[in-house]
């Protein structure tokens, strides 16, 4: 990680213009003697650094195009599970993930690791020295700090979901290294899962506290709440709700999902298709912005500008939908041909969730904002938490499930379910609602289920619940650079 931290120090210099003049650089002390503490001197400097943190969310090992294939936090959980299969248009990309054959020297694993910690380091650069401005600009300082701390916590949580050896809140199993300061010399060790959660939770709650006393200006001239592009109190509540469900802290999962549900209602059925072409932000809690020069969110897993669908939805997944009355089916999938004008070869069903910002494009570009958190997920979090709590809570969980289904399915008649049948129905609804949004593999992992590819599979069809591949290995270069780092069990 030392090499990566040095790179981000240089990036911080570039952002503030410190390297903009060769003659000025010659007049200063040699660059190797600068500690970086004095590079940011104004609120604007720190706003630019924060914008750099948001920008790094689009890296290929996070929300952006994952080496021109499946997006790490978008597509991987579907191609690694039973939602998508490798189709005849495949060029062999990411078979190590879809076939679960990755190892510690896998370049794509290393890419995810470095990109995630790179985002964290940019957040830490944003926080470095900012308190010196707190006396004269307290509202602006709190605004910038709150977002940087929240983003840092969120990425650590995603690292824990992939690299942590357990999910339960107080587990003593190996978690992740938590990096909360910019220091090119540090070589952090893995904390326990409990300690990792402690740090994530503390950061998220610190961010919430700062948001109580911050100014409302949005950096970079953004439109703020209208486009849901920046992290605010609602986004932090959504991250906490997801984290607590993963950790099986069910009371807390109910508390924070309820805060979001009360603040952000579900989309109407008529408006729901507009979410996926960025014509509406209804029920969007946080939308990660993609523009024409950014990564192609569509990627090769999804049907996009390249008109190639390397990974296609399985027959088993598609059969779960009421294909006539469920607005999700027509919003998520379409039968399309290949070619520039989509008129070549045999039509096949593909995912169109990330086709383009406009529905009528003859040549969609695959550029559309990623809905990282939606109210639909919050209903499912609360429904699952209530149901797992059991007893009288099951009725409330069932009510949430029926509410979500009624919002999506025309003519839906509420069901009466309880116990294991209700839990299975909620699991199935998560699969239908959140396909292509980075959940399925991680949902199966946290509930200790196996993967059984019932359809569209001839090899690599089953992953037992105790297989080592549910947890990613620490990249070999990290182990070589950091003697304090321990490898994941089984690798």
C-alpha positions as CSV (number, residue, x, y, z in Angstrom):
1,X,0.0,0.0,0.0
2,X,3.0,2.3,0.4
3,X,3.3,2.8,-3.3
4,X,-0.4,3.7,-3.7
5,X,-0.2,6.2,-0.8
6,X,2.7,8.0,-2.5
7,X,0.8,8.2,-5.7
8,X,-2.2,9.9,-3.9
9,X,0.2,12.4,-2.3
10,X,1.2,13.5,-5.8
11,X,-2.4,13.6,-6.8
12,X,-3.2,15.9,-3.9
13,X,-0.5,18.2,-5.1
14,X,-1.9,18.2,-8.6
15,X,-5.4,19.0,-7.4
16,X,-4.3,22.2,-5.7
17,X,-2.0,23.4,-8.5
18,X,1.1,23.0,-6.5
19,X,2.9,21.5,-9.5
20,X,1.5,24.0,-12.0
21,X,4.7,25.9,-12.3
22,X,8.1,24.3,-13.0
23,X,10.0,27.5,-12.0
24,X,8.1,27.7,-8.7
25,X,8.9,24.1,-7.9
26,X,12.6,24.8,-8.5
27,X,12.5,27.7,-6.1
28,X,11.0,25.7,-3.3
29,X,12.7,23.0,-1.2
30,X,13.1,19.7,-3.1
31,X,9.8,17.8,-3.3
32,X,11.1,14.9,-1.4
33,X,11.5,17.1,1.7
34,X,7.8,18.3,1.6
35,X,5.5,16.6,4.1
36,X,2.3,17.7,2.3
37,X,0.8,19.4,5.3
38,X,0.7,22.8,3.8
39,X,-0.7,22.1,0.3
40,X,-4.4,22.8,1.2
41,X,-5.0,26.3,2.6
42,X,-8.5,27.3,1.6
43,X,-12.0,25.8,1.7
44,X,-11.9,25.6,-2.0
45,X,-8.7,23.5,-1.9
46,X,-10.5,21.0,0.3
47,X,-13.6,21.0,-1.8
48,X,-11.5,20.0,-4.8
49,X,-10.0,17.2,-2.8
50,X,-13.4,16.0,-1.8
51,X,-14.5,16.1,-5.4
52,X,-11.5,13.9,-6.1
53,X,-12.8,11.4,-3.6
54,X,-16.2,11.3,-5.4
55,X,-14.4,11.0,-8.7
56,X,-12.5,7.9,-7.5
57,X,-15.7,6.1,-6.9
58,X,-15.7,5.6,-10.7
59,X,-12.5,3.6,-10.7
60,X,-12.7,0.2,-12.3
61,X,-12.3,-1.7,-9.0
62,X,-15.4,0.1,-7.5
63,X,-18.4,1.5,-9.3
64,X,-16.7,2.1,-12.6
65,X,-16.0,-0.3,-15.5
66,X,-14.0,-3.2,-14.0
67,X,-11.2,-3.5,-16.6
68,X,-13.8,-3.2,-19.4
69,X,-15.8,-6.0,-17.8
70,X,-17.9,-6.5,-14.7
71,X,-18.0,-3.6,-12.3
72,X,-16.7,-4.7,-8.9
73,X,-19.5,-3.2,-6.8
74,X,-22.1,-3.5,-9.5
75,X,-21.7,-6.6,-11.7
76,X,-19.5,-9.0,-9.8
77,X,-22.2,-10.1,-7.2
78,X,-24.4,-11.2,-10.1
79,X,-21.9,-13.0,-12.3
80,X,-20.5,-14.8,-9.3
81,X,-24.0,-16.0,-8.2
82,X,-27.0,-17.6,-9.8
83,X,-28.3,-14.5,-11.5
84,X,-26.2,-14.4,-14.6
85,X,-24.4,-16.9,-16.7
86,X,-21.6,-16.7,-19.2
87,X,-23.2,-16.6,-22.6
88,X,-21.9,-17.4,-26.2
89,X,-20.9,-13.8,-26.7
90,X,-18.3,-14.1,-23.9
91,X,-14.7,-13.2,-24.6
92,X,-13.6,-15.0,-21.5
93,X,-13.5,-12.0,-19.3
94,X,-13.6,-12.6,-15.6
95,X,-14.0,-16.3,-15.7
96,X,-11.9,-16.3,-12.5
97,X,-14.8,-14.7,-10.8
98,X,-17.8,-16.4,-12.4
99,X,-16.0,-19.8,-12.0
100,X,-14.6,-18.9,-8.5
101,X,-11.0,-19.8,-9.5
102,X,-9.4,-16.5,-8.3
103,X,-6.2,-16.7,-6.1
104,X,-4.0,-14.3,-4.2
105,X,-2.1,-13.3,-7.3
106,X,-5.2,-12.4,-9.3
107,X,-4.7,-9.0,-10.9
108,X,-8.4,-8.2,-10.6
109,X,-8.5,-8.9,-6.9
110,X,-5.5,-6.6,-6.5
111,X,-7.3,-3.9,-8.6
112,X,-10.3,-4.0,-6.3
113,X,-8.1,-3.8,-3.2
114,X,-6.0,-0.9,-4.5
115,X,-8.9,1.1,-5.9
116,X,-10.9,0.8,-2.7
117,X,-8.0,1.8,-0.5
118,X,-7.2,4.5,-3.0
119,X,-10.6,6.1,-2.4
120,X,-10.0,5.8,1.3
121,X,-6.6,7.6,1.0
122,X,-8.2,10.4,-1.1
123,X,-10.7,10.8,1.7
124,X,-7.9,11.0,4.2
125,X,-6.1,13.5,2.1
126,X,-9.3,15.6,2.1
127,X,-9.4,15.5,5.9
128,X,-5.7,16.2,6.5
129,X,-5.3,19.6,8.2
130,X,-8.8,20.8,7.5
131,X,-9.5,21.7,11.1
132,X,-7.2,24.7,10.8
133,X,-10.1,26.4,8.9
134,X,-12.8,25.4,11.5
135,X,-12.7,28.7,13.4
136,X,-13.4,30.9,10.3
137,X,-15.5,28.4,8.2
138,X,-17.1,25.9,10.6
139,X,-20.1,25.1,8.4
140,X,-18.0,24.4,5.3
141,X,-15.5,22.4,7.3
142,X,-18.2,20.2,8.8
143,X,-19.8,19.7,5.4
144,X,-16.5,18.5,3.8
145,X,-15.4,16.4,6.8
146,X,-18.8,14.7,7.1
147,X,-18.8,13.6,3.4
148,X,-15.2,12.5,3.5
149,X,-15.6,10.5,6.7
150,X,-18.9,8.9,5.5
151,X,-17.3,7.9,2.1
152,X,-14.3,6.5,4.0
153,X,-16.5,4.4,6.2
154,X,-18.7,3.1,3.3
155,X,-15.7,1.9,1.3
156,X,-14.2,0.2,4.4
157,X,-17.6,-1.6,4.8
158,X,-17.5,-2.8,1.2
159,X,-14.0,-4.1,1.8
160,X,-15.2,-5.9,4.9
161,X,-18.0,-7.5,2.9
162,X,-15.6,-8.9,0.3
163,X,-12.5,-9.6,2.4
164,X,-13.8,-10.1,5.9
165,X,-14.0,-13.7,7.2
166,X,-17.4,-13.3,8.9
167,X,-20.3,-10.9,8.9
168,X,-21.8,-11.1,12.4
169,X,-21.3,-7.9,14.5
170,X,-19.1,-9.2,17.3
171,X,-17.1,-11.9,15.4
172,X,-13.4,-12.3,16.4
173,X,-12.6,-13.5,12.8
174,X,-10.2,-11.6,10.6
175,X,-11.7,-8.3,9.3
176,X,-9.8,-5.6,7.4
177,X,-7.2,-3.0,7.9
178,X,-8.8,0.4,8.8
179,X,-6.9,3.3,7.5
180,X,-8.1,6.6,9.0
181,X,-5.1,8.9,8.3
182,X,-2.8,9.7,5.4
183,X,0.6,8.3,6.2
184,X,2.9,6.9,3.6
185,X,4.8,4.8,6.1
186,X,2.0,3.0,7.8
187,X,1.7,-0.8,7.4
188,X,-1.7,-1.6,9.0
189,X,-2.7,-5.0,10.3
190,X,-6.1,-6.6,9.9
191,X,-8.5,-5.9,12.7
192,X,-11.1,-8.4,13.9
193,X,-14.5,-8.2,12.2
194,X,-15.9,-6.7,15.5
195,X,-13.1,-4.0,15.5
196,X,-13.7,-3.3,11.8
197,X,-17.4,-2.8,12.5
198,X,-16.6,-0.6,15.5
199,X,-14.5,1.7,13.3
200,X,-17.0,1.8,10.4
201,X,-19.9,2.6,12.8
202,X,-18.0,5.3,14.6
203,X,-17.1,7.0,11.4
204,X,-20.7,6.9,10.1
205,X,-22.1,8.3,13.3
206,X,-19.4,11.0,13.4
207,X,-20.4,12.0,9.9
208,X,-24.0,12.2,11.0
209,X,-23.1,14.4,13.9
210,X,-21.1,16.8,11.7
211,X,-24.1,17.1,9.4
212,X,-26.1,18.6,12.2
213,X,-23.9,21.8,12.0
214,X,-22.8,22.2,8.4
215,X,-23.6,24.7,5.7
216,X,-25.9,23.6,2.8
217,X,-23.7,24.7,-0.1
218,X,-22.9,21.9,-2.5
219,X,-19.3,21.8,-3.7
220,X,-18.7,22.2,-7.4
221,X,-22.0,23.9,-8.2
222,X,-24.0,20.8,-8.0
223,X,-27.8,20.8,-7.6
224,X,-27.7,19.2,-4.3
225,X,-30.8,17.3,-3.1
226,X,-32.4,17.4,-6.6
227,X,-29.9,15.0,-8.2
228,X,-29.0,13.0,-5.1
229,X,-25.3,13.1,-6.1
230,X,-23.8,13.9,-2.7
231,X,-23.7,12.1,0.6
232,X,-26.1,13.6,3.2
233,X,-27.7,12.4,6.4
234,X,-30.2,10.2,4.4
235,X,-27.3,8.4,2.6
236,X,-25.5,7.8,5.9
237,X,-28.7,6.3,7.4
238,X,-29.0,4.0,4.3
239,X,-25.4,2.8,4.7
240,X,-26.0,2.1,8.4
241,X,-29.2,0.2,7.6
242,X,-27.3,-2.0,5.1
243,X,-24.4,-2.4,7.5
244,X,-26.6,-3.4,10.4
245,X,-28.5,-6.0,8.3
246,X,-25.2,-7.5,7.2
247,X,-24.0,-7.6,10.8
248,X,-27.3,-9.1,12.0
249,X,-27.9,-6.2,14.3
250,X,-31.6,-6.3,13.5
251,X,-33.0,-3.7,15.8
252,X,-30.6,-1.1,14.4
253,X,-31.3,-2.3,10.8
254,X,-35.0,-1.5,11.4
255,X,-34.2,1.9,13.0
256,X,-32.1,3.2,10.2
257,X,-34.1,1.8,7.3
258,X,-37.2,3.4,8.8
259,X,-35.5,6.8,8.9
260,X,-34.9,6.5,5.2
261,X,-38.3,5.1,4.3
262,X,-39.9,8.0,6.1
263,X,-37.8,10.5,4.3
264,X,-37.9,9.0,0.8
265,X,-41.1,7.3,-0.4
266,X,-41.2,4.6,-3.0
267,X,-41.5,5.5,-6.6
268,X,-44.9,5.2,-8.3
269,X,-45.3,2.3,-10.7
270,X,-45.7,4.7,-13.6
271,X,-42.6,6.6,-12.8
272,X,-40.4,3.6,-12.0
273,X,-39.0,3.1,-15.5
274,X,-37.8,6.7,-15.5
275,X,-35.3,6.0,-12.7
276,X,-33.2,3.9,-15.1
277,X,-32.9,6.6,-17.8
278,X,-32.1,9.3,-15.2
279,X,-35.4,11.1,-16.0
280,X,-36.4,10.8,-12.3
281,X,-34.7,10.5,-8.9
282,X,-37.9,9.2,-7.2
283,X,-36.8,6.8,-4.3
284,X,-33.1,7.4,-5.2
285,X,-31.2,7.9,-2.0
286,X,-27.8,8.3,-3.5
287,X,-26.9,8.3,-7.2
288,X,-23.3,8.1,-8.3
289,X,-22.9,10.3,-11.3
290,X,-21.6,9.0,-14.6
291,X,-21.0,11.3,-17.6
292,X,-19.9,10.8,-21.2
293,X,-16.2,10.8,-20.4
294,X,-16.5,8.5,-17.4
295,X,-16.5,4.7,-17.3
296,X,-19.2,2.8,-19.1
297,X,-21.4,1.7,-16.3
298,X,-23.2,-0.7,-18.7
299,X,-20.0,-2.8,-19.0
300,X,-19.9,-6.2,-20.7
301,X,-22.2,-7.8,-18.2
302,X,-24.9,-5.5,-19.3
303,X,-26.2,-4.7,-22.7
304,X,-24.8,-1.4,-23.6
305,X,-22.9,0.6,-26.3
306,X,-20.8,-2.4,-27.2
307,X,-23.9,-4.4,-28.0
308,X,-22.3,-7.4,-26.4
309,X,-23.8,-9.3,-23.4
310,X,-21.0,-11.6,-22.1
311,X,-23.2,-12.4,-19.1
312,X,-26.9,-12.9,-19.5
313,X,-29.7,-13.3,-16.9
314,X,-30.5,-16.9,-16.1
315,X,-33.7,-18.6,-17.0
316,X,-34.2,-19.2,-13.3
317,X,-34.0,-15.5,-12.5
318,X,-36.3,-14.4,-15.3
319,X,-38.9,-17.0,-14.3
320,X,-39.4,-15.3,-10.9
321,X,-41.0,-12.2,-12.4
322,X,-44.6,-11.7,-13.4
323,X,-43.5,-10.7,-16.9
324,X,-46.8,-9.0,-17.7
325,X,-47.6,-7.1,-14.6
326,X,-44.3,-6.4,-12.8
327,X,-42.9,-3.1,-13.9
328,X,-39.4,-4.3,-13.0
329,X,-39.3,-6.8,-15.7
330,X,-39.9,-4.3,-18.5
331,X,-37.6,-1.8,-16.8
332,X,-34.8,-4.2,-16.3
333,X,-34.9,-6.6,-19.3
334,X,-35.5,-6.6,-23.0
335,X,-35.2,-8.9,-25.9
336,X,-32.7,-7.3,-28.3
337,X,-30.5,-8.2,-31.3
338,X,-26.9,-7.3,-31.6
339,X,-25.2,-4.8,-33.9
340,X,-24.9,-1.1,-34.0
341,X,-28.5,-0.7,-34.9
342,X,-29.6,-3.7,-32.9
343,X,-30.8,-5.6,-36.0
344,X,-28.2,-8.4,-36.3
345,X,-28.6,-12.0,-35.4
346,X,-31.0,-13.7,-33.0
347,X,-32.7,-11.7,-30.3
348,X,-31.9,-12.6,-26.7
349,X,-33.0,-11.3,-23.3
350,X,-30.4,-8.9,-21.8
351,X,-30.3,-6.5,-18.8
352,X,-31.0,-2.9,-19.9
353,X,-30.8,-1.3,-16.5
354,X,-27.7,0.7,-17.5
355,X,-28.5,1.2,-21.2
356,X,-28.4,5.0,-21.4
357,X,-29.7,8.2,-20.0
358,X,-32.3,8.4,-22.8
359,X,-34.8,5.7,-23.7
360,X,-35.0,6.4,-27.4
361,X,-31.4,6.3,-28.3
362,X,-30.8,4.1,-31.3
363,X,-27.1,3.7,-30.2
364,X,-27.2,3.7,-26.4
365,X,-23.9,4.6,-24.8
366,X,-24.2,2.7,-21.5
367,X,-23.8,6.0,-19.6
368,X,-26.3,6.3,-16.8
369,X,-26.0,7.2,-13.1
370,X,-25.6,4.3,-10.7
371,X,-28.3,4.1,-8.0
372,X,-26.2,3.0,-5.1
373,X,-29.0,3.2,-2.6
374,X,-32.8,3.1,-3.2
375,X,-35.9,3.1,-0.9
376,X,-36.8,-0.3,-2.4
377,X,-33.8,-1.8,-0.7
378,X,-34.7,-0.1,2.6
379,X,-38.1,-1.8,2.6
380,X,-36.4,-5.2,2.0
381,X,-33.9,-4.5,4.8
382,X,-36.7,-3.7,7.2
383,X,-38.8,-6.6,6.1
384,X,-36.0,-9.1,6.5
385,X,-34.9,-7.6,9.9
386,X,-38.5,-7.8,11.3
387,X,-39.0,-11.3,10.0
388,X,-35.7,-12.6,11.4
389,X,-36.6,-11.1,14.8
390,X,-39.7,-13.4,14.8
391,X,-42.8,-13.3,16.8
392,X,-45.2,-10.4,16.4
393,X,-42.6,-8.7,14.2
394,X,-43.2,-11.1,11.3
395,X,-46.5,-9.3,10.6
396,X,-44.7,-6.0,10.1
397,X,-42.1,-7.7,7.9
398,X,-44.9,-9.2,5.8
399,X,-46.5,-5.7,5.5
400,X,-43.3,-4.3,4.1
401,X,-43.0,-7.1,1.6
402,X,-46.5,-6.6,0.4
403,X,-46.1,-2.8,0.2
404,X,-43.1,-3.1,-2.1
405,X,-44.8,-5.7,-4.3
406,X,-47.9,-3.6,-4.6
407,X,-45.7,-0.7,-5.7
408,X,-44.2,-2.8,-8.5
409,X,-46.9,-5.2,-9.6
410,X,-50.1,-4.1,-11.2
411,X,-53.1,-5.8,-9.6
412,X,-51.0,-7.4,-6.8
413,X,-53.0,-9.2,-4.2
414,X,-51.3,-9.2,-0.7
415,X,-50.1,-12.6,0.4
416,X,-50.2,-14.1,3.9
417,X,-46.9,-15.7,4.8
418,X,-45.0,-16.6,8.0
419,X,-41.8,-18.3,9.2
420,X,-39.5,-19.8,6.6
421,X,-41.9,-19.2,3.8
422,X,-41.8,-15.4,4.6
423,X,-38.1,-15.4,4.8
424,X,-37.8,-17.2,1.5
425,X,-40.2,-14.7,-0.2
426,X,-38.2,-11.7,1.1
427,X,-35.0,-13.3,-0.2
428,X,-36.6,-13.9,-3.6
429,X,-37.9,-10.3,-3.7
430,X,-34.4,-9.0,-3.0
431,X,-33.1,-11.0,-5.9
432,X,-35.8,-9.5,-8.2
433,X,-35.7,-6.0,-7.0
434,X,-31.9,-5.5,-6.8
435,X,-30.6,-7.5,-9.7
436,X,-27.5,-5.8,-11.3
437,X,-27.1,-3.5,-8.3
438,X,-24.3,-5.4,-6.5
439,X,-26.1,-7.6,-4.0
440,X,-26.8,-11.3,-4.9
441,X,-23.4,-12.9,-4.1
442,X,-23.1,-10.9,-0.9
443,X,-26.7,-11.7,0.1
444,X,-26.0,-15.4,-0.3
445,X,-22.7,-15.0,1.6
446,X,-24.2,-13.2,4.7
447,X,-27.0,-15.8,5.0
448,X,-24.6,-18.7,4.6
449,X,-26.4,-20.3,1.6
450,X,-24.9,-22.2,-1.3
451,X,-24.9,-21.2,-4.9
452,X,-26.7,-23.7,-7.1
453,X,-27.0,-22.6,-10.8
454,X,-30.1,-24.5,-11.7
455,X,-30.3,-23.3,-15.2
456,X,-27.9,-22.3,-18.0
457,X,-25.0,-24.1,-16.4
458,X,-22.9,-27.1,-17.5
459,X,-19.8,-26.5,-15.3
460,X,-18.9,-24.6,-12.1
461,X,-22.5,-24.8,-11.1
462,X,-22.3,-25.1,-7.3
463,X,-20.4,-23.3,-4.6
464,X,-20.9,-24.8,-1.1
465,X,-21.6,-22.5,1.8
466,X,-18.3,-23.4,3.5
467,X,-16.1,-22.8,0.4
468,X,-13.1,-20.5,0.8
469,X,-14.2,-18.5,-2.2
470,X,-16.9,-16.6,-0.3
471,X,-14.0,-14.5,1.1
472,X,-11.5,-12.9,-1.2
473,X,-7.8,-13.4,-0.7
474,X,-5.5,-10.5,0.3
475,X,-3.5,-9.7,-2.8
476,X,0.0,-11.1,-2.9
477,X,1.7,-7.7,-3.5
478,X,0.1,-6.4,-0.3
479,X,1.4,-9.3,1.7
480,X,4.9,-8.7,0.3
481,X,4.8,-5.0,1.0
482,X,3.2,-5.2,4.4
483,X,4.6,-7.7,6.9
484,X,1.7,-6.9,9.3
485,X,-0.9,-8.2,6.9
486,X,-2.3,-11.7,7.3
487,X,-3.7,-13.8,4.4
488,X,-7.3,-14.9,4.4
489,X,-7.9,-18.4,5.7
490,X,-7.6,-21.1,3.1
491,X,-5.4,-19.2,0.6
